[in-house]
Amino acid sequence: MPLYLLIFRILNRKKNQAFSQGLTKWEWRVIPVLSAIFCLLGITESYPERPDFTAVFSLFLLYTILFIAVLIRNYYLQKKGKPSLSKSLINKLIFWLFAIGVGRIIILIEEYGDTDALAIIAIFYFPLLIILILRWVFKQTRAILTLKNEKAKTELLHLKSQVNPHFFFNMLNNLYGLVGTDAKKAQDLILKLSDMMRYSIYEGEKDLVTLEEEVEYLKNYIELHKMRYRKTIDIKFTNDISENHKVMPLLFIILLENAFKHGVENLRKDAFVYVHISTQGDNIQFTVENNFDPSEVPEKSGIGLKNLKRRLELGYLNKHSLSFTSTNEIYKAELTISKL
């Protein structure tokens, strides 16, 4: 009867729209009951002439009774408004029942030998158990990979959010000093800072931005510094980029910011910052060079560089190269990344 009901549903799947969504509640109740009746009839007809068939039907009956017990429990839990057994818990129960049943089948094979009943059960039972094991392994592997991927994305978003406060904190401190001395310059600086904040908020949340947009952001940053400094700074920004290149946002700004923070900030005169960005095939090369005061060199790298290195590990694993050189009071940072 259960087999007949299943065949009937398959033949009528076009008419029955609910088939694609699984069995209905009524069918989930009818099939186990019919299966139990089928097992009881098999036990009655085979006992005692075919004890091997009796043992097989008894095993099926045990599984059916356990499944009916789960359905009854879920029914009463739902009726009382309590949460029913989860699908994952039921799947685990089915898996372990099949796994434990292997031992019982092996005992039956040793007891009755190679009979028709045990041959049939072995042909269907063991492949089904292997399928369940493979399905469980696949789901666990997929869950681990998904969790790892989500963890990396979450960490990357957290690192992105740290870039903006690190930069704007320094700029607001400088702006505070200008408000009382040069109001007009402070207003212009605020407008420029507002444009940069807009880019950081809206474009910085994206996974990738065009290289042209990132270059424009770097140029705005340089203009912002030119507006607030009273000393003369030799700044050169050159680029040789092609279209259709995209990068993770707010990567290069950290290296450029360090050039101003540890170079220009500590020099009274003859300060310079040379920036060059270019594309060669699928590679993007960014270079920033500045002079510095040896007495003002920080003992260890700050949060900005640690942030950058971690973001590169997450976003450009095995697709980036970051190096630093310091000779004759000139500091040079080079970053090369491959197109994603």
C-alpha positions as CSV (number, residue, x, y, z in Angstrom):
1,M,0.0,0.0,0.0
2,P,2.7,2.6,0.8
3,L,4.5,1.7,-2.5
4,Y,1.2,2.0,-4.3
5,L,0.5,5.4,-2.8
6,L,4.0,6.6,-3.7
7,I,3.6,5.4,-7.4
8,F,0.2,7.1,-7.5
9,R,1.7,10.4,-6.5
10,I,4.5,10.1,-9.0
11,L,2.0,9.4,-11.9
12,N,-0.1,12.3,-10.8
13,R,2.6,14.8,-10.0
14,K,1.5,17.3,-12.7
15,K,-2.0,17.4,-11.2
16,N,-0.8,17.4,-7.6
17,Q,1.1,20.7,-7.1
18,A,1.9,19.8,-3.5
19,F,4.1,16.9,-4.6
20,S,7.0,19.3,-5.2
21,Q,6.7,20.5,-1.7
22,G,6.7,17.0,-0.1
23,L,4.1,14.8,1.4
24,T,1.0,16.3,3.1
25,K,0.4,15.9,6.8
26,W,-2.4,13.3,6.0
27,E,0.0,11.2,3.9
28,W,2.8,11.4,6.6
29,R,0.2,9.8,8.9
30,V,-1.2,7.2,6.5
31,I,2.1,5.8,5.1
32,P,3.5,4.7,8.4
33,V,0.2,3.1,9.4
34,L,0.0,1.2,6.1
35,S,3.7,0.3,6.5
36,A,3.0,-1.1,10.0
37,I,0.1,-3.2,8.7
38,F,2.2,-4.5,5.8
39,C,5.0,-5.6,8.3
40,L,2.4,-7.3,10.5
41,L,1.0,-9.2,7.6
42,G,4.5,-10.2,6.6
43,I,5.3,-11.4,10.1
44,T,2.0,-13.4,10.3
45,E,2.5,-15.1,6.9
46,S,6.2,-16.0,7.2
47,Y,6.1,-17.2,10.9
48,P,7.2,-19.9,11.5
49,E,7.8,-21.2,8.0
50,R,10.3,-18.5,7.0
51,P,11.9,-17.2,10.1
52,D,14.4,-15.0,8.0
53,F,11.5,-13.1,6.5
54,T,9.9,-12.8,10.0
55,A,13.1,-11.3,11.3
56,V,13.3,-8.8,8.5
57,F,9.7,-7.7,8.8
58,S,10.1,-7.4,12.6
59,L,13.1,-5.0,12.0
60,F,11.0,-2.9,9.6
61,L,8.1,-2.9,12.1
62,L,10.4,-1.6,14.9
63,Y,11.5,1.3,12.7
64,T,7.9,2.0,11.7
65,I,6.7,2.1,15.3
66,L,9.5,4.4,16.3
67,F,8.6,6.7,13.4
68,I,5.0,6.7,14.3
69,A,6.0,7.6,17.9
70,V,7.9,10.6,16.6
71,L,4.8,11.7,14.6
72,I,2.5,11.3,17.6
73,R,4.9,13.3,19.8
74,N,5.1,16.1,17.2
75,Y,1.4,16.2,16.9
76,Y,0.8,16.6,20.6
77,L,3.6,19.2,20.9
78,Q,2.0,21.2,18.2
79,K,-1.4,20.9,19.7
80,K,-0.1,22.3,23.0
81,G,1.6,25.1,21.2
82,K,5.1,23.9,22.0
83,P,8.0,23.6,19.6
84,S,8.1,20.2,17.8
85,L,11.1,18.1,17.1
86,S,13.4,19.8,14.6
87,K,14.0,18.4,11.1
88,S,17.7,18.1,11.9
89,L,17.0,16.0,15.0
90,I,14.7,13.7,13.1
91,N,17.4,13.2,10.4
92,K,19.9,12.4,13.1
93,L,17.5,9.9,14.6
94,I,16.9,8.2,11.3
95,F,20.6,8.0,10.6
96,W,21.5,6.4,13.9
97,L,18.6,4.0,13.7
98,F,20.0,2.8,10.3
99,A,23.5,2.7,11.7
100,I,22.5,0.6,14.7
101,G,20.4,-1.7,12.4
102,V,23.6,-2.7,10.6
103,G,24.6,-4.8,13.6
104,R,21.2,-6.5,13.7
105,I,21.4,-7.4,10.0
106,I,24.9,-8.8,10.4
107,I,23.6,-11.0,13.2
108,L,20.7,-12.2,11.0
109,I,23.1,-13.0,8.2
110,E,25.2,-15.1,10.5
111,E,22.2,-16.8,11.9
112,Y,20.2,-17.6,8.7
113,G,22.9,-17.6,6.1
114,D,22.4,-16.3,2.5
115,T,18.6,-16.3,2.2
116,D,16.4,-14.4,-0.2
117,A,15.1,-12.1,2.5
118,L,18.5,-11.1,3.8
119,A,19.8,-10.7,0.2
120,I,17.0,-8.3,-0.5
121,I,17.5,-6.3,2.7
122,A,21.3,-6.1,2.1
123,I,20.8,-4.9,-1.4
124,F,18.6,-2.0,-0.3
125,Y,19.7,-1.3,3.2
126,F,23.5,-0.9,2.9
127,P,23.4,1.4,-0.2
128,L,20.8,3.5,1.6
129,L,23.0,3.7,4.7
130,I,25.9,4.8,2.6
131,I,23.8,7.5,0.9
132,L,22.8,8.8,4.4
133,I,26.4,8.9,5.5
134,L,27.6,10.7,2.4
135,R,24.7,13.1,2.7
136,W,25.7,13.8,6.3
137,V,29.3,14.3,5.4
138,F,28.4,16.7,2.6
139,K,26.1,18.7,4.8
140,Q,28.8,19.0,7.5
141,T,31.5,20.0,5.0
142,R,29.2,22.6,3.5
143,A,28.3,24.0,6.9
144,I,31.9,24.3,7.9
145,L,32.8,26.0,4.6
146,T,29.9,28.3,4.9
147,L,30.7,29.2,8.5
148,K,34.4,29.8,7.6
149,N,33.3,32.0,4.7
150,E,30.9,34.0,6.8
151,K,33.5,34.4,9.5
152,A,35.9,35.8,7.0
153,K,33.3,38.2,5.6
154,T,32.4,39.4,9.1
155,E,36.0,40.0,10.0
156,L,36.6,41.8,6.7
157,L,33.6,44.1,7.3
158,H,34.9,44.8,10.8
159,L,38.3,45.7,9.4
160,K,36.8,48.0,6.8
161,S,34.8,49.8,9.5
162,Q,38.1,50.5,11.4
163,V,39.7,52.3,8.4
164,N,37.4,55.3,8.4
165,P,37.6,56.2,12.2
166,H,41.4,55.8,12.0
167,F,41.6,58.4,9.2
168,F,38.8,60.8,10.3
169,F,40.0,60.9,13.9
170,N,43.3,62.4,12.7
171,M,41.5,64.9,10.4
172,L,39.1,66.1,13.0
173,N,42.0,66.8,15.4
174,N,43.6,69.0,12.7
175,L,40.3,70.6,11.8
176,Y,39.8,71.6,15.5
177,G,43.0,73.8,15.3
178,L,41.8,75.5,12.1
179,V,38.4,76.6,13.3
180,G,39.7,79.4,15.5
181,T,42.5,80.5,13.2
182,D,41.1,80.3,9.6
183,A,37.3,79.8,9.5
184,K,37.1,80.0,5.7
185,K,39.8,77.3,5.3
186,A,38.0,75.2,7.9
187,Q,34.7,75.4,6.0
188,D,36.4,74.3,2.8
189,L,38.1,71.5,4.6
190,I,34.8,70.4,6.1
191,L,33.2,70.2,2.6
192,K,36.2,68.2,1.3
193,L,36.0,65.9,4.3
194,S,32.3,65.5,3.7
195,D,32.9,64.2,0.2
196,M,35.4,61.8,1.5
197,M,33.1,60.5,4.2
198,R,30.4,60.0,1.6
199,Y,32.7,57.8,-0.4
200,S,33.9,55.9,2.6
201,I,30.3,55.2,3.8
202,Y,28.7,54.3,0.5
203,E,31.5,53.0,-1.7
204,G,33.5,51.6,1.3
205,E,30.7,49.1,2.0
206,K,31.0,47.5,-1.4
207,D,33.1,44.4,-2.1
208,L,34.8,46.0,-5.1
209,V,35.0,49.5,-6.6
210,T,36.6,50.7,-9.8
211,L,40.2,51.7,-9.7
212,E,39.3,55.2,-11.1
213,E,37.1,55.8,-8.1
214,E,39.8,54.8,-5.7
215,V,42.3,57.0,-7.4
216,E,39.9,60.0,-7.2
217,Y,39.5,59.3,-3.5
218,L,43.3,59.3,-3.0
219,K,43.5,62.6,-4.9
220,N,40.9,64.1,-2.6
221,Y,42.8,63.0,0.4
222,I,45.9,64.7,-0.9
223,E,44.0,67.9,-1.6
224,L,42.6,67.8,1.9
225,H,46.1,67.8,3.3
226,K,47.3,70.6,1.0
227,M,44.5,72.7,2.4
228,R,45.4,72.3,6.0
229,Y,49.2,72.6,5.8
230,R,50.9,76.0,5.9
231,K,54.3,74.6,4.9
232,T,55.4,73.8,1.4
233,I,55.2,70.1,0.5
234,D,56.4,68.5,-2.7
235,I,53.6,66.2,-3.7
236,K,53.5,64.2,-6.9
237,F,50.7,61.9,-7.9
238,T,51.1,60.0,-11.2
239,N,49.0,57.2,-12.5
240,D,49.0,54.9,-15.6
241,I,45.8,52.8,-15.2
242,S,43.5,51.1,-17.6
243,E,39.8,50.6,-17.4
244,N,37.9,47.6,-16.2
245,H,40.1,47.1,-13.1
246,K,38.3,46.7,-9.8
247,V,39.8,46.6,-6.3
248,M,38.6,46.3,-2.7
249,P,37.9,49.9,-1.4
250,L,40.1,51.8,1.0
251,L,43.3,49.7,0.6
252,F,45.8,52.3,-0.7
253,I,44.6,55.1,1.6
254,I,46.4,53.4,4.6
255,L,49.8,53.6,2.9
256,L,49.2,57.1,1.8
257,E,48.1,58.2,5.2
258,N,51.2,56.7,6.8
259,A,53.4,58.8,4.4
260,F,51.8,62.0,5.7
261,K,51.6,60.9,9.3
262,H,55.1,59.6,9.8
263,G,56.8,61.8,7.1
264,V,55.2,65.2,6.4
265,E,53.9,65.7,9.9
266,N,57.3,65.5,11.5
267,L,59.3,67.5,9.0
268,R,59.5,71.3,9.1
269,K,60.8,71.7,5.5
270,D,61.7,69.8,2.3
271,A,58.9,67.2,2.9
272,F,57.8,65.2,-0.1
273,V,55.4,62.5,-1.0
274,Y,55.6,60.7,-4.3
275,V,52.7,58.5,-5.3
276,H,52.4,56.3,-8.4
277,I,49.8,53.8,-9.3
278,S,49.8,51.7,-12.5
279,T,48.2,48.6,-14.1
280,Q,50.1,45.9,-15.9
281,G,47.9,43.2,-17.2
282,D,45.9,41.8,-14.3
283,N,48.2,43.4,-11.7
284,I,47.8,46.8,-9.9
285,Q,50.9,48.3,-8.5
286,F,50.8,51.1,-5.9
287,T,53.9,52.9,-4.7
288,V,54.2,55.7,-2.2
289,E,57.6,57.2,-1.2
290,N,58.3,59.9,1.4
291,N,61.1,61.3,3.5
292,F,61.1,61.2,7.3
293,D,62.8,62.3,10.4
294,P,64.8,59.3,11.8
295,S,64.3,60.5,15.4
296,E,60.5,60.2,14.9
297,V,60.3,56.7,13.6
298,P,57.7,54.7,15.5
299,E,58.9,51.6,17.3
300,K,56.2,49.3,16.0
301,S,53.6,49.4,13.2
302,G,50.2,50.9,14.0
303,I,46.7,49.6,13.7
304,G,46.4,50.9,10.1
305,L,49.1,48.6,8.7
306,K,47.9,45.6,10.8
307,N,44.5,46.2,9.4
308,L,45.8,46.4,5.8
309,K,47.8,43.2,6.1
310,R,44.8,41.3,7.5
311,R,42.5,42.6,4.8
312,L,44.9,41.6,2.1
313,E,45.1,38.1,3.7
314,L,41.3,37.8,3.6
315,G,40.6,39.4,0.2
316,Y,43.8,38.8,-1.8
317,L,45.1,35.5,-0.4
318,N,48.2,34.5,-2.6
319,K,47.3,37.4,-4.9
320,H,49.3,40.3,-3.3
321,S,52.7,41.5,-2.4
322,L,53.4,44.2,0.2
323,S,57.0,45.4,0.9
324,F,58.6,48.3,2.8
325,T,62.1,49.7,2.3
326,S,63.9,52.5,4.2
327,T,67.2,54.0,2.9
328,N,68.8,57.4,3.4
329,E,65.8,58.8,5.4
330,I,63.5,57.8,2.5
331,Y,60.6,55.4,3.2
332,K,59.0,53.4,0.4
333,A,56.0,51.2,0.4
334,E,55.0,49.0,-2.5
335,L,51.8,47.1,-2.9
336,T,51.0,44.8,-5.8
337,I,47.6,43.1,-6.1
338,S,46.2,40.8,-8.8
339,K,42.8,41.4,-10.3
340,L,40.1,39.4,-8.6
